[in-house]
Amino acid sequence: MKSIKNLTRFTYETAAFQGWRLSISRAGAVFTKYFSDKKHGGEKESFAAAESALASLNEILEGAKRVNGKHTAATIRKIEKILE
């Protein structure tokens, strides 16, 4: 799989989890979600789900307003809704 910024592949033989981790940090806030191969039906499918979520997050964060250098509560709620 092609490497993409903010997406990390987890494939450990001894761990119960195998899949992708989306982690993005902006304006002092860190947003993280795991996309399991088992839940999404395989490595390619979990990657596609993670990539889609990353695109949505970037779209929201690009146009987000900041107050005192921090994201507004509305922006954080939108992001958390995507990451559910």
C-alpha positions as CSV (number, residue, x, y, z in Angstrom):
1,M,0.0,0.0,0.0
2,K,1.1,3.5,-0.7
3,S,2.0,5.5,2.4
4,I,0.0,8.6,3.1
5,K,0.7,11.3,5.7
6,N,-1.5,10.9,8.8
7,L,-2.2,7.2,8.1
8,T,-0.2,4.4,9.7
9,R,-0.4,0.7,9.1
10,F,-0.5,-1.6,12.1
11,T,0.4,-5.3,11.3
12,Y,1.9,-6.9,14.3
13,E,1.9,-10.7,14.6
14,T,1.4,-10.7,18.4
15,A,-1.3,-7.9,18.5
16,A,-5.0,-8.5,18.2
17,F,-5.4,-5.4,16.0
18,Q,-4.5,-5.2,12.3
19,G,-5.5,-2.2,10.3
20,W,-4.9,1.5,9.7
21,R,-4.7,4.4,12.2
22,L,-5.7,7.8,11.2
23,S,-4.1,10.5,13.4
24,I,-4.2,14.2,12.6
25,S,-3.1,17.1,14.8
26,R,-4.2,20.6,14.2
27,A,-4.2,23.7,16.4
28,G,-3.4,21.8,19.6
29,A,-6.1,19.1,19.0
30,V,-5.3,15.5,18.1
31,F,-7.9,13.4,16.4
32,T,-7.4,9.6,16.1
33,K,-9.4,6.7,14.8
34,Y,-8.5,3.1,14.0
35,F,-9.8,1.2,10.9
36,S,-9.7,-2.5,11.5
37,D,-9.1,-5.0,8.6
38,K,-11.5,-7.4,10.3
39,K,-14.3,-4.8,10.6
40,H,-13.9,-3.4,7.0
41,G,-13.3,-6.7,5.2
42,G,-9.6,-6.5,4.5
43,E,-6.5,-4.3,4.2
44,K,-7.7,-2.5,1.0
45,E,-11.1,-1.8,2.3
46,S,-9.9,-0.5,5.7
47,F,-7.4,1.7,3.9
48,A,-10.1,3.1,1.6
49,A,-12.3,3.9,4.7
50,A,-9.4,5.6,6.5
51,E,-8.5,7.6,3.3
52,S,-12.1,8.7,2.9
53,A,-12.2,9.8,6.6
54,L,-8.9,11.7,6.2
55,A,-10.2,13.5,3.1
56,S,-13.3,14.6,5.1
57,L,-11.3,15.8,8.0
58,N,-8.9,17.8,5.8
59,E,-11.9,19.4,4.1
60,I,-13.4,20.5,7.4
61,L,-10.0,21.6,8.9
62,E,-9.1,23.6,5.8
63,G,-12.1,25.9,6.1
64,A,-12.3,25.9,9.9
65,K,-12.2,29.1,11.8
66,R,-10.1,29.5,14.9
67,V,-10.6,31.4,18.1
68,N,-7.4,32.3,19.9
69,G,-5.5,29.7,17.8
70,K,-7.9,26.9,18.8
71,H,-10.7,25.2,16.8
72,T,-14.2,26.2,17.7
73,A,-16.5,23.7,19.5
74,A,-18.6,23.4,16.4
75,T,-15.6,22.3,14.3
76,I,-14.6,19.7,16.9
77,R,-18.1,18.3,17.0
78,K,-18.1,18.0,13.2
79,I,-14.8,16.1,13.3
80,E,-15.9,13.8,16.2
81,K,-19.1,13.0,14.3
82,I,-17.0,11.8,11.3
83,L,-14.7,9.8,13.6
84,E,-17.6,7.9,15.3
